[in-house]
Amino acid sequence: MSGETGERPVLSPLQRAFLALEETRAKLLEAERSAREPIAVIGLGCRIPGGANDAESFWKLLRDGVDATGPLPRDRWDVDRCYHPDAEHPGTIAARNGGFLREVDTFDAPFFGIARREAEGMDPQQRLLLEVAWEALEHAGHAPDTLVGSSTGVYVGVCGSDYAYMQLETRDRGLLDAHFASGIGHSIVSGRLSYLLGLQGPSITVDTACSSSLVAIHQAAQALRAGECRMALAGGVNLILSPDLYIALSRSRMLSPEGRCRTFDALADGFARGEGCGVVVLKRLTDAQADGDRILAVIRGSAVNQDGASSGLTAPNGPQQEAVIRLALARADIAPHQVGYVEAHGTGTALGDPLEMRALGAVFGPDREHTPPLIVGSVKTNVGHLEAAAGVTAFIKLVLSLQHREIPAHVHFSTPSPHIAWDAIPVRIPTTTSEWADIAGRRIGGVSSFGFSGTNAHVVVEEAPDDTARSAEREITAAPAVSPQRYLFVLSAHNEHALRELAGRYAIAVANCTNDALAKVCYSVATSRAKHPHRASILVRSVEELLAALTALSLGEPHDALTTAVVARRDPATIA
């Protein structure tokens, strides 16, 4: 049959080898492209000291240069009994202040379908993470209840075990049950979130101490590039519930007696402990653009390394800090002089600050003759050292700064540290909030996090491209308008009280909106929020009408534009 037309030509060995070489080259190019794929930040949630419970309030805290540290809450332990001004005094703490959250013992268990007995056995860090992750997804425009079965990964940094120690100290061993094991396990911090939302991507808890949450963000970005998940939640959580670690850190003289981080200042005397939670939602940039997601910023590259054998197990290692920054920049394909701002680890210690600044100078100092000096700041001066949640808190600060094109003030800086060679390093510490000037048309920043364990991380972040934001026209076209002049605003909650509270929060949120944005607001609320049994719909022509109806709903009063209903729903399975 060799004479039939359409017969495939016989290739010579040299031709076959050439084709194989071309195929291999194409695969290598694709692998390299995937390894450098930018990662979009499409949503975030947070609980930060100072009442910063969302992006807006956190940015206001930063922009206003607020010091959110304060007295240790008296509902944690006997503060007066545990305090002593002498750090060498056994069994006591030589600090009273830090960055703390309020009401960490509260949790709406029915909202997540969790039985009360199970919720009581859960580490409050688990509870807090569930709440913040839920809010981060809604902030990203993805209703959490629509992700069941999705290839969504979860990467969470956590290192504190205070609740476990408290349970073991105070509970009768005869009362320990299955909830104790799942309630205190670090692996369950990420696993429970994946379980409750039905997420089927990788679910990993990271413990590298202070760098945990930035390492988690790095791992999430790598998993997205490798195709292990299509979307990822990454962040960290930290709560301070027991005095034990406080006492140990005080004896090691790591803590600031005043309870404030005076990073890079002559009066720096240690760090202030802090607590909080932060979660970011990530996608590959190409996927986020294809899905029409709002893009807050873009991760260009990241890296993680270890100090290895150095001057001490917990001592910082300047050369390795320099190395991890250089590696992250190389992966991002960004030259050091293109970076305008670095969010430093900056704990405020006499040893750590000079080492970190020396590393920053070595990396970013050369070739800056024709660009502005590098600006360096640290969120720890505002809120303290949030330990496992420190990295994600700094990362969120950087994202918000890029969004607003402003660099917040670095507080508690008046006299530069004499241990830093300022004349040899082209850096500037921002003492007031200022405009973030571009460098050759780009705004690029870096964020560092260095762990007590010796594990270091650095992430390079750039502002979102102008053409990637979801267009207002698309949202308005898709908005559920009942008529050209009327729009439907819907909201839901799991009980009537929660519905009223939600209406009150929405009333505050929409108070400054314009009528031009009404369709956008209605579309966002309708498509990015989970649906719960207690529901309300409001049919309005203006923001003024919407505000009046929301206010009425929050007060339990009727309104002509308002309709409420309760929809039966089978609760998810719980462990009794």
N, C-alpha and C positions, 0 to 999 in steps of 0.2 A: 504493500500500500504506500510505498515511499513516493510514488508519483502524484498523490492527491494534493490538491491545493490546500493551503492553510496549515501545512505541516510546520511544526516549530523547528527553527533552525538549530542545527547541532553546534554548540559552542565549544571552542577550543579550551584546553586547560588554562591557558593564559586569560581568556575572556572570563571563564568561570571564577578564576582567582580575583580578577578585577571587580566583578560584580559583588563577590563576597566582601571585598575590601570596602566598596562603597556602602554596602548594607551595614557593615560594622561601624563605619564612620558616621552614618546617619544615626545609629543607635547611641553612639557616644555623644553626639551633639544633642540628642534628645535627653539623655541622662544628665548632661551638663546644664541644659536649659531647665530641667525639672529641679535640679539641685539649687539653682539660683532663682527659682520662681518667687516673685514677691508675694507676701502674705498680707491680705487686707484685714484691718481691724474694723469690724462692722457693728460692734455694740459693746457696752460695758455696764457693770454694776458695781457698787461699792458701799461699804460702811466704814467711815473714817472718823477718828476722833474730831470733836467739834461739831457734831451733828451733820456731817457731810455724808448724806445717805443717797446721793445720786450725783450724776456728772455736773449738773448746774450748781448745786450747793458746794461741791468740792472745788470747782473752779472759782467760785466766789471767795472761798476761804483762802485759796492760793493767791488770787489776784489782790486781795485786800491785805496780804501779809499777816494773816492771823496766826497767833501762837495758840494752838488748840490743846496744849498740855495743861494738866491740872491735878488736884489732889487725888490720890488713890481712893476709889470708892469704898466706903466703909461697910458695904454689904458683902465684900469679898472675904475679909478676915479682920481680926483685931489689929487695926493699923497702928494704934498707939503702943500696944504691947510689943509689936514686932519692930518698932523703930528704935534706932540708936544712932547718934551722929558719928560714932566711931566705927568705921567699916571693919575693924578687927574684932569687934565685940561679937562673941559667938551667938549664933541663932537669931541675929537681927539684920535689919535692912537700914542702910545709911542714906535712904532717899524716901521721900513721901510723894513725889509727883511723877507724872508720866502721861502718856496719851491713852485715854480709856474711853470705851463705849459705855452707854447706859442701857439698862434693862436687858442684859445678856441672858437672863433667865427666862425670858418670854419667848413663846413659840406657838404659832398657829398650826398645831398638829393636824386637825381635821382638813385644813386646806390641802395638805399633801397626802391625805388618806392614811395617816399614821395613828395607830391606837395610842391612847394616853400612856399606858404602861410602857410601851416601846419607846415613846418620846422621852419619858423620864430617864430611861437608860442610855439615851443618846448623848454623846459629848456635845455640848453647846456649839462647838466648832462645826460639827456636822449640820446642825440646825441652821446656823447662820449661813453656811455655804449654800444650802438649798434655797434660801430666800434670795440671796444675792445673785445666784446663777439664774434663777427664774427671771429676776428683773433685768439681768443682762440680755437674756434672749428676747424679752419684750422690747428692750431698748434697740436691739438689732432688727426689730420688725419681724421676728419669727415667733409665732405662738407656740409656747412650750408643749402644749398637748397635741401638736401636729407632727412631732418629731419621732413618734414611736416607730421603731424599726429602721431608723435612719442611721447612716454611717457617720455618726457624730462622736468625736472623741472627747474625753475628759481628762485633764491633766491638772492636778491640784498639789500645791506645796503646803505641807503642814509638818510641824516638828514638836509642838507642845503636847504634853500628856497630863496636864494638871488634873483633868476630870477623872482620869483613870486612877491616879494616885489618891484623889479624894474618895473615890468609891471604895478602893481597897482599904483605906484607913478607917472609914466610918461604917461600912456595911458588914453585917453578919454573913459569914461565908455560906451559911445555910440558906441565905436568901438570894445568892447569885443564880442567875438563870441565863437563857440563851440571849436575852437582850443585852446582858453585860458584855458578852463577847463581841457582838456586832456594834454595840454602842461605843466602845472605846478603841476599836481597831483602826489604825491609820489607813489600812487598805480600804476600809468601808467608807471613808470620807469621799473618795471618788466613786467607789462602787455603788453606794446608795443613790447618788445623783443619777448615774447611768440607769440603775434599776427603776427608779421612780419615773423617769422620763422615757424609758424604753429605748435608750441609746445603745447602739451596737458597735460603735467604734472602740478603739482602745480606751481603757479606763485605768489610769495610773496615778498613784500617790507618790509624790517626790519629797524626800527629806534630805536636804543638804544644808540644814539650819537656815541662816539668814538669806541665802541665795535661792531657797527652795522655789519660790513662785516665779522668779525670772528663769530659772532652769526649766520649770514647767512650761513657760511660754516658748522657750527654745525647743523643747521636745515636741510641743504641739505643732510648731511651724515645720519641724523636720518631718513629722508624721503626715502632715498635709502635703508636703512636697513629694513624699514617697507614695502617696495614694492610699495610705492606711485609713484615712477618713476624709470626708468631704467638707466637714465643718468641725470646729473644735472649741470647747470651753476650756480656758486656761486661767489659773490664778492661784490664790493662796488665802489662808485664814489663820488667825492667831488670837487666842484669848488667854488672859492671865487670871487664873482662878485659885492658885495656891501660892503661898509665900516661899515655898521651898527653893525653886530656881532663883527667885529674887535674892534670897539669902546667899546662895552660892555665888551669884554674879557680884553681889555687894562685897563679899569677902575677897573676890579676885580683883576688886577695885576697877571694874569695867564701867560701873554706873556713875552717872553724874549726881553728886549729892543734891544739886539744885533741881534735878529732874528735867533738864532741858539739853538738847543737842546744840552746842555752839560750834558747829562744823567750820573748820578753817580759821577760827577766831583764836586770839591769844588766850582767852579764858576757857577754851575747850577743856573739859575735865571728865569726859566720859559720855556715855549715851543714856538717854531716857528710854525706858521700856515702853512699848505701845502695843495696842491691839487693833484689829480691824480685819476687813475682808475685801478682796477685789477679784473680779472675774471679767475677762475679756472674751469676746466671740470672734473667732478667726476663720477665714476662708482663703483659698488661693485667690489671688487678685483676678485672674481670668474668670473664675467661677463667680466671684462677687459681682463683677461687671456684667456677666451673662445673666445673672439672677436679678439685676437691678437693685442690689443692696446699696444702702448709703455707706460710703467708705469714710471712716474717720481719719485713718492714717495707714501707712504701708510699712511693714517690716521688710527691710531690704536684705538684712543678713544678721546672723547671730552666731555665737560660739560659747563653748563651755570648756574649762580646763581645771586642773588641780594643782595645788601648790607643791605636792610631793614632799620630799625631805627638805625642810627649811629650818629656820631658827627656832621653831616651836610648833607643836601640833595645832594650836589655835592662833598663832601669830600670822599676820598678813604677809604676803610675799609680793613685793613690788614688781620684780621681773615677770612673774607669772600674770599679774594684773595687766602689765603692758602687753604680754603675749596674747592674752585672750581678746584684748581690744583690737590688736593688729589682725588677728584671724577673722574676727567679725567684720572688720572693714574690708578685708580681702574677699570674703564671701559675698559682701554687698556690692563689690566692685566700686567702692567709694574711696577717694583719696582723703587722707586726714584733714587737709586744709578746706575740704568741702563741708565739714561738720561745723555748725555754728554754736551748738550748745551740747553740753554733757550733763546729764542728771547723775551726780556722783553717788557712790555708796555712802560716803561722808557720815560716819558715825559720831564724829566729834571727840575722838581719842587722840592723845598726844603722839601715839605711835602710828596709828592708821592714817590720819589725815595727811601728814607729810609724805608717806609712802605712796598714797594714791595720787596726790598732786604731782609727785615726781614722775610717776608712770604716765599721767595725762600729758605732762610737759614733753616727755620723750616721744610720745606718739604724735601729738597734735601741734607741738611747737615748731618743727621745721616747716619751711615753705609757706609761712604765714605773712611774709613781707607785704603782700598785696591784698590780704584779706583781713577782716576785723579780728581782734583777739578772741580766743575761745571763751565763751561764757560758761561758768560752772556753778551749779547750785545743788541743793539737796532738800528734798521734802521732809527729811527727818527733823529739820529745824522748825517745821510747823507742827508735826504730829508725833514726834518721837520715832523710835526704831520699832517698826511693826514686825520684826523678826521674820517668820515664815511668810508674812504678807507684805514685807518691805519692798521686795522687787516689783510686784505687780502694782503697788501703790505708786512707786516712782515711775513705772511704765505708763500708768494712766495719767499722771501729771504731765509726762512728755507728750502723750497723745493730745491732751487738752490744750497744751501750749501750742502745738502745731495747728490745731483747729482754729484757735483764736489769734494765732500769729503774734503772741505775746509771751515774754519770759517773766514769770512771777518773781517777786522779791525773795531773796535768800535772807531769812530773818536771823537775829542774834549774831550779826556780824558787824563789828565796829572797829576792832583793832586786829589787823592781819596777824596770823600766827608767826612768831619769830622762828619757828622750826621749818618754815617753808621758804625756799629761795625765790621770792616773788619776782625779783629782777630778771631771773633766768628763765621764767616761764611766761609766755604771752597769754595770760588768762585774765578774766575779769569776773569778780563776784558781784551779782546784781543786787544792790541794796534797795532798789525800787522796781516795781513792775514796769517793763519797757517793751517797746515794739521789737519783734523778732525780725531783724533785717535779713533779706535773702542773700545768698552768696551765689552769684552767677545765675540768678533766677530760681534757686532751689533752697528749701529749708530742710535741713537734715540734722537730726540729733542722735545722741547715743545715751544709753542707760546702763549703769554698772551695778552689779550686786555680788558681794564677796561673802562667802559663807564661813562661819565659825569652824566648819568642817574642813576648810581648805578648798572647797569647790567654788570657782569663780565663773561669772556669766556676764556677757555684754551683748546688747541688742542695738542694732542700727535702725532708726525709724525715720521715714520721710513723710512730709505732708501729702495728703491725698491729691492725686492728679485732678485738675479742674474738670475734666470730661468724664469722671467716674461717678459723680454724685447723681443720685436718682433725680430725674427732672421733675419739676413741679407740674409740668403739663401732663406727664404720664399719670401722676397721682390724681390730678383733677379729672382727667378723662375717665379714670377707673373708679372715681369716688361714687358711692351709692346715693346719688342724688335722686330724690323722689320726683322732683320737678326742677327746671332750671333755677328756681329761686329757693328751693328747700333742700336741706341735707339731714341725713339720719345719723345721729350720734348714739352709739350703743355701748353699754358697759354691763359687766356682770361680776358677781362675787359669790362666795359659797354660803353666805348667810346675809340676813337683812342688815345687821349691824355693819358688816364689812362693806356692803354695798353703799351705805350712807357715808362711811369714812372715805371710800373711793371717790364718791361724788364730790366730797369736800376737797380732796386733793386735786381732782380735775378742775374744780372751780378756780383754785389758785393758779393752776398751770395755764388755763386758757384766758385768764384775766387780761393778759397783755397781747393776746393774739389779734390780728386784724381780720376783717371779713374776707379779705382775699385768701387768707390761709385756712378758711373754714373747711373747704372741701378736702384739703390735705390732712387736716386734723381728723376729720371724720373717717377718712379712708384708713389712716394709720391705726386708729383705735379699733376699727372694725376688723382689720386683717392681721394685726400683730399681737392680739391679746387672746389668752385662752378663754373658752366659754364655760361659765359656771352656772349653777341652777338659778340663782337669784339674779334676774335681769331687768334692765331698764332701757327703754328707747326714747329718744328725744328728737322730735322733728322741728327743725328751726330754720329761720332765714338769716339769722345774724349771730355774731358772737355774743351780743348783748342778751338775746333770747336764750342762748345756750347757757350762759352764766346764771341767768335767773332760774332756769329749770334745774341746773345742777345744785344751786344753793337750796332750792326747795326740797330736792331729793335728800340732800345731806341733813336737812332738818326734819325729814319725815312728813313734809307738807305736800299737798297736791299742786299740780301745775298743768295748764291746758296742753302744753306740748309734751307732757311726760306720760309714759305708760310703763307699768311694771308688771312682772309676771314671775312665777316660779315654775321651772321646768324640771320634771322628774329625771333623775340620773342615778344610775347604779354606781355606788362607790367602788373604787378599786379595792382589791383584796388587801387586807392588813393582817398582821400577826397580833393576836389578842394578848 
